[in-house]
Amino acid sequence: MTLLDTINSPKDLRKLDRRQLHELAGEIRYRIIDVVSRIGGHFGGNLGIVELTLALHYVFNTPRDQIVFDTGHQSYPHKLITGRRDTFETIRMHGGISGFCKREESEYDVFNAGHASTSISAALGIAVARDIKAENYRVVAVIGDGALSGGLALEGLNQAGHLKRKLMIILNDNDMSISTNVGAMSGYLNGIIKGQAYNQAKDLARGIMDRIPVVGGKLHGLASDMEQLFKHMIVPGTLFEELGFKYLGPYDGHDLDFLIDLFEKNKDYNGPLLVHVITKKGKGYVPAENKPIWSHGVTPFDIESGEVVKSTKSSAPSYTAVFAETLIELAKRDPKIVAITAAMPEGTGLDKFGKALPERTFDVGIAEEHAVTFCGGMATQGMKPIAAIYSTFLQRAFDQVFHDVAIMDLPVVFALDRGGIAGADGPTHHGIYDMAYLRIFPNMVCMAPKDENELRHMLKTSFETGHPTSIRYPRGNGFGVTMDAELQSLPVGKGEVMREGEAGVIFAIGNEVWPSMQAAEILAKEGIEVAVVNARFIKPLDDELITKYCRPFARVITVEEGSLAGGFGSAIMERVQHLGIRNVDFHRIGIPDEYVHHGAQDVLRAQYDLDANGIAKRVREFLRTTTPMSLGEMAEEIWKDVPEEVFRRMHEKGHDSDHIDKVKKPDEDPDLAALNARGATLGEVAEHLFKDVPEEDLARLPGSDHVDEVVYGLRRTATK
Ligand SMILES: Cc1ncc(C[n+]2csc(CCOP(=O)(O)OP(=O)(O)O)c2C)c(N)n1
């Protein structure tokens, strides 16, 4: 039995002595290395925060005292000692525990996260609520130096320094974001750390002066003035203190005993306190210490060698890699192209771009809002900026897309990686809202490639639209399709017919096009032929294709890896309505009104019927169980514009009553009922209704829209 096995909550932790705590730290580290090496996950940050987490839970009275972890990717040690030791092996798996803090999961998880830079604002909110309720507990925010680069964190600091509430902020500084941390704040923190040598010299000098008898005190005062001067010269400002915080640090964040004493001494400091600790990403596992960028989030690896276990999955190139290579190709030809990332060079592929064209690559830190406005500024000067930002993180910059780009119709390109279901990171990371939140802005062009080859052409096209343009593509590998050597410009707002079929039409977008094609093939084997359209564009939509396939009484299925609310399917429905086409029956496949849990992409896609089998099942059910309208309504619709006079003439000729009666009472016609039951096509229904009407009368019916429909339906049936 290990010590960790005895820790069911921080209460058990508090029973341990210091020596045992050290032992526990080792066990926690080992447990994380063991589990993450097998199932992957966030890694380096977790190894770096073991001592800090133990010291916090040891000193603070959790869960009454509230600890808010920023982003939450570094919460594994916290999870292990707050009741999730036995489920730890399920972390990030479907049905397992989350890789981030989640209130639904534990009373120790104070505030849900996944996106960075929220902890200070959330903790301040908690502290203010505490004060209003006149309660008395402690609030701690734990934030990394990377997350501190986010504007939101600075906004939180700004108010916290002003409000002066009792709030401890722990800056966990490992000099790393996912990549090396960037920006002036990062430089400032480095300056403080370098200033440590000065602090030590200062302490030494103080000690010497104190030992000089009598004049020691005076000298000390003089030294204190000198110290301020010296400090401002060597330490680059005391920013936090000037913002209203008491600043303590920098300290060694792996010195467990020291941290415990420090927190014990300062836990009741009555005001905003910033404790700056220095940690090492990957601490205690040499390959992770040596490769901190790799260690941030890992796939399974061999513990002995630290080598990544090669995946047996698709050898097709990843969308990210194709994006990066194509962008380099385009930028080499066009000196105006500049690429911007918000702290995600590796994730977006811009690390490669940065190596090829460093002077045209900008990492702005975790600052998506700034990234977008920065792009807007560049676009006003004729540059062609492309912001490569994960779909979910661009949500941060919704207003900047609107206010600093779209409303000025600036040609900024948004390359949205991780569009769709992102996988193990879960609800905070799925990129399922971008189609809904971008297509609403006038001037936007929004596209999604069906595969990695089309991504190349779309990327070229995106720089030619002259408008703000988004391309969304999924996490992971492409379909392994043949890649065209030459880049092509795609006609904006034009879709592509992939397949014809009479029973219905699937309008699919992005990575759902090929699964829709596979679904159509599954259905074809059952005798159900559906057409498939690759829409390519969410905006503008292809009116010609919509008019052709969304005829009255057509059965239209839309498929998207995105939210149904406001998404691609909604866009098609809106357009059909706008074009004045009536009586189209829709069925939309996508993400319903709920948050998608974490889990493997294929598992989640299957759950939402977004794989070939799921699409085929949904189309089959839709075609079988529905008709666009009830037969009675349909017949009424068909006959609605036929003038009374024609009815009368048909009646006089004596060959109408039967079927007109049937039309009036369709439910009494067993043949119609049978047609209804098997989900017959409009053509089949029309043929049945008209079967007794002689050719000459058909010819005499007025050429109204509805009659055209009937004739069109008859023709389609005839050509089957
Ligand atoms: C808004 C937002 N943008 C980007 C990310 C991706 N991301 C996750 S962790 C991280 C780096 C965080 O660095 P830091 O806070 O220093 O924590 P560390 O991993 O170094 O401990 C980034 C950029 C995110 N989670 N949220």
The ligand as a Tripos MOL2 file, in Angstrom:
@<TRIPOS>MOLECULE
LIG
   26    27     1     0     0
SMALL
NO_CHARGES

@<TRIPOS>ATOM
      1 C1         -7.9070   31.0320  -24.4950 C.3       1 LIG1
      2 C2         -6.9170   29.9100  -24.6300 C.ar      1 LIG1
      3 N1         -5.9780   29.9610  -25.5970 N.ar      1 LIG1
      4 C3         -5.0890   28.9580  -25.7380 C.ar      1 LIG1
      5 C4         -5.1260   27.8770  -24.9050 C.ar      1 LIG1
      6 C5         -4.1750   26.7170  -25.0920 C.3       1 LIG1
      7 N2         -3.3110   26.5570  -23.9300 N.ar      1 LIG1
      8 C6         -3.5400   25.6380  -22.9790 C.ar      1 LIG1
      9 S1         -2.4230   25.6560  -21.7670 S.2       1 LIG1
     10 C7         -1.5590   26.8720  -22.5290 C.ar      1 LIG1
     11 C8         -0.2950   27.3720  -21.9270 C.3       1 LIG1
     12 C9         -0.4840   27.8020  -20.5420 C.3       1 LIG1
     13 O1          0.7490   28.1810  -20.0420 O.3       1 LIG1
     14 P1          0.9090   28.3990  -18.5050 P.3       1 LIG1
     15 O2         -0.2640   29.1280  -17.9800 O.co2     1 LIG1
     16 O3          2.2370   29.0170  -18.2540 O.co2     1 LIG1
     17 O4          0.8440   26.9370  -17.9110 O.3       1 LIG1
     18 P2          1.9600   25.7820  -17.9690 P.3       1 LIG1
     19 O5          1.4220   24.7510  -18.8850 O.co2     1 LIG1
     20 O6          3.2440   26.3640  -18.4490 O.co2     1 LIG1
     21 O7          2.0410   25.2870  -16.5840 O.co2     1 LIG1
     22 C10        -2.1660   27.2630  -23.7180 C.ar      1 LIG1
     23 C11        -1.6550   28.2800  -24.6330 C.3       1 LIG1
     24 C12        -6.1190   27.8570  -23.9200 C.ar      1 LIG1
     25 N3         -6.2620   26.8360  -23.0820 N.pl3     1 LIG1
     26 N4         -6.9890   28.8800  -23.8080 N.ar      1 LIG1
@<TRIPOS>BOND
     1     1     2 1
     2     2     3 ar
     3     2    26 ar
     4     3     4 ar
     5     4     5 ar
     6     5     6 1
     7     5    24 ar
     8     6     7 1
     9     7     8 ar
    10     7    22 ar
    11     8     9 ar
    12     9    10 ar
    13    10    11 1
    14    10    22 ar
    15    11    12 1
    16    12    13 1
    17    13    14 1
    18    14    15 2
    19    14    16 1
    20    14    17 1
    21    17    18 1
    22    18    19 2
    23    18    20 1
    24    18    21 1
    25    22    23 1
    26    24    25 1
    27    24    26 ar
@<TRIPOS>SUBSTRUCTURE
     1 LIG1         1 GROUP 0 **** ****
